[in-house]
Amino acid sequence: MLLEWLIVALALAAALATRPWRLLASRPGATGAAATASPLLTPLLATLVLLPWLWALPALHAMPLQLQWSGACLVVLMLGWPLAIPVLLAVGGATGLVSPMEWSQSLVATVWQGLVPATLALLLGTALRRLTGENMFVYILGRGFLGTALCVFAASVLAQWASSPLPGVGGPLSLVAHWLMAWGDASVTGMLCAVFVAFKPEWLATWSDRLYLRQPGAPGQ
């Protein structure tokens, strides 16, 4: 458990150093006279309500293959990495409350299903922007779809290496199971990413019409 606590401490310290709560500050209204709540409050609250139940799936059903869901890459796209880290920690705490998991299991889920894939998604997104620039299709396909599959799978392999094996499956077969489950995560993340880019770009802290669509007058985040 020492490794998990160390990852939590480092990630939380790095995230809080950037003061992520500023993203939730009220913004001027359309007329500039009244303040409106940050649009990121909606995806943040949705994450806190829905994601604990998805993380609790292995403890809520009995099957030979315990289904695992991350959602961390989508949370990073919506909230940005600094804000996503404390939110994912809150999701881990809520998972321990709504499921019969022990708190040690909740910590493991928080780290390997939340913090690690979220951090890998941040690193991958930074690398893609440096290599390809601001490209809408790279954002959706690279970060939302393919990137999610790679990050979730890599985090699962690291978790297995760190003595957190997939229950009910052993050996090389567990890698196949992790790979298939990562693609389920990637399909949902890529689909929602495309929908949000088209209809709710304000729900994506990592998206900017000004940068990705080359619209000089469009507000960016």
C-alpha positions in Angstrom: 0.0 0.0 0.0 3.0 2.3 0.4 3.3 2.7 -3.4 -0.4 3.7 -3.7 -0.1 6.3 -0.9 3.1 7.7 -2.4 1.3 8.1 -5.8 -1.7 9.8 -4.1 0.6 12.3 -2.2 2.7 13.2 -5.3 -0.3 13.6 -7.6 -2.4 15.7 -5.1 0.6 17.9 -4.2 1.3 18.6 -7.9 -2.4 19.2 -8.7 -3.0 21.6 -5.8 0.1 23.6 -6.6 -1.6 24.8 -9.7 -4.7 26.0 -7.8 -7.2 24.1 -9.9 -10.2 25.5 -8.1 -9.8 28.7 -10.2 -11.4 26.8 -13.1 -14.6 26.7 -11.0 -14.7 30.4 -10.4 -17.8 32.3 -11.6 -17.5 34.1 -14.9 -19.0 37.3 -16.2 -22.4 36.8 -17.9 -23.2 37.7 -21.5 -23.7 41.3 -20.6 -20.7 41.5 -18.3 -23.0 42.6 -15.4 -23.8 39.3 -13.8 -21.7 36.3 -13.0 -22.5 32.8 -14.2 -21.3 29.5 -12.7 -18.5 27.8 -14.4 -19.7 25.3 -17.1 -17.3 22.8 -15.6 -19.5 22.3 -12.6 -21.8 20.1 -14.7 -19.2 17.5 -15.7 -17.7 17.7 -12.3 -20.9 16.9 -10.5 -21.8 14.2 -13.1 -18.4 12.6 -12.4 -19.0 12.5 -8.6 -22.5 11.0 -9.0 -21.8 8.4 -11.7 -18.2 7.3 -11.6 -18.3 5.8 -8.0 -20.9 3.2 -9.2 -18.7 2.3 -12.2 -15.6 1.8 -10.0 -17.7 -0.2 -7.6 -18.7 -2.8 -10.3 -16.2 -5.5 -9.2 -17.7 -5.4 -5.7 -21.3 -5.2 -6.7 -21.6 -8.3 -9.0 -20.1 -11.8 -8.9 -18.7 -12.9 -12.2 -15.7 -15.0 -13.3 -14.3 -11.9 -14.9 -14.6 -8.8 -12.8 -15.4 -5.8 -15.1 -13.4 -2.7 -14.4 -14.1 0.8 -15.6 -11.8 3.8 -15.4 -13.4 6.9 -17.0 -10.3 8.9 -15.8 -9.2 9.9 -19.3 -12.6 11.4 -20.0 -12.5 13.3 -16.6 -9.1 14.7 -17.6 -10.5 15.9 -21.0 -13.5 17.5 -19.2 -11.8 19.0 -16.2 -8.1 19.2 -17.0 -5.5 17.1 -15.0 -5.1 19.5 -12.0 -8.8 19.5 -11.2 -9.3 15.9 -12.2 -6.9 14.6 -9.5 -8.8 15.9 -6.4 -12.1 14.9 -8.1 -10.9 11.4 -8.7 -9.8 11.1 -5.1 -13.3 12.1 -4.0 -14.7 9.5 -6.4 -12.5 6.9 -4.7 -13.8 7.9 -1.3 -17.4 7.7 -2.6 -16.7 4.3 -4.1 -15.7 3.0 -0.6 -19.0 4.3 0.7 -21.4 2.9 -1.9 -19.8 -0.5 -2.3 -18.8 -3.3 0.1 -15.1 -2.7 -0.8 -12.6 -2.4 1.9 -10.9 1.0 2.1 -7.6 -0.6 0.9 -9.4 -1.9 -2.2 -10.9 1.6 -2.7 -7.4 3.1 -2.5 -6.1 0.6 -5.1 -9.0 1.4 -7.4 -8.4 5.2 -7.0 -4.8 4.9 -7.9 -4.8 2.4 -10.7 -8.2 3.2 -12.3 -8.1 6.9 -11.6 -4.8 8.7 -10.9 -2.4 6.7 -13.1 -4.5 6.6 -16.3 -5.3 10.3 -15.8 -1.6 11.2 -15.5 -0.8 9.0 -18.6 -3.5 10.8 -20.5 -2.0 14.2 -19.5 1.5 13.0 -20.8 0.0 11.6 -24.0 -2.0 14.7 -24.7 1.1 16.9 -24.2 3.1 14.7 -26.5 0.4 14.8 -29.2 0.1 18.5 -29.1 3.9 18.9 -29.5 4.0 16.5 -32.4 0.8 17.4 -34.3 -0.2 20.8 -33.0 -3.8 21.7 -32.3 -5.8 19.3 -34.6 -9.4 18.5 -34.0 -9.2 14.9 -35.3 -6.1 14.2 -33.3 -7.8 15.5 -30.2 -10.9 13.3 -30.7 -9.2 10.2 -32.1 -5.8 10.5 -30.5 -6.7 11.7 -27.0 -10.4 10.6 -26.8 -10.3 7.2 -28.5 -6.9 5.6 -29.1 -5.2 7.5 -26.3 -7.7 6.3 -23.8 -7.2 2.7 -24.8 -3.5 2.9 -24.5 -3.5 4.8 -21.2 -6.1 2.6 -19.5 -4.3 -0.6 -20.7 -0.9 0.7 -19.6 -2.3 1.6 -16.2 -3.9 -1.9 -15.9 -0.6 -3.6 -16.7 1.2 -1.4 -14.2 -1.4 -2.3 -11.6 -0.9 -6.0 -12.3 2.8 -5.6 -12.0 2.3 -3.8 -8.7 0.6 -6.9 -7.2 -3.0 -5.9 -8.1 -4.0 -8.8 -10.4 -7.3 -9.1 -12.1 -9.5 -11.3 -10.0 -10.5 -14.6 -11.6 -8.0 -14.4 -14.4 -4.3 -15.2 -14.3 -1.2 -15.1 -16.5 -1.1 -13.8 -20.0 -4.9 -14.1 -20.3 -5.3 -11.2 -17.9 -3.5 -8.9 -20.4 -6.0 -9.8 -23.1 -8.8 -9.1 -20.6 -7.3 -5.7 -19.7 -6.8 -4.9 -23.4 -10.5 -5.6 -24.3 -11.8 -3.7 -21.3 -9.6 -0.7 -22.2 -11.3 -0.6 -25.6 -14.7 -0.4 -23.9 -13.5 2.6 -22.0 -12.0 4.1 -25.1 -15.2 3.7 -27.2 -17.3 5.6 -24.6 -14.7 8.3 -24.1 -14.1 8.9 -27.8 -17.9 9.0 -28.5 -18.6 11.5 -25.6 -15.5 13.5 -26.6 -16.9 13.9 -30.1 -20.4 14.8 -28.9 -19.0 17.4 -26.5 -16.8 19.0 -29.1 -19.8 19.4 -31.4 -22.5 20.4 -28.9 -21.0 21.2 -25.5 -17.4 22.4 -25.9 -17.6 24.4 -22.7 -17.7 21.0 -20.9 -14.1 20.3 -22.1 -11.5 22.3 -20.2 -8.8 20.9 -22.6 -10.7 22.1 -25.7 -10.5 25.6 -27.3 -12.4 26.6 -30.5 -9.8 29.4 -31.0 -7.0 26.9 -31.1 -8.5 23.8 -32.7 -11.0 25.4 -35.1 -8.8 28.4 -35.9 -11.6 30.9 -34.9 -9.9 34.1 -33.7 -13.1 35.4 -32.1 -14.1 32.3 -30.3 -13.5 32.0 -26.5 -10.9 29.6 -25.5 -10.3 27.7 -22.3 
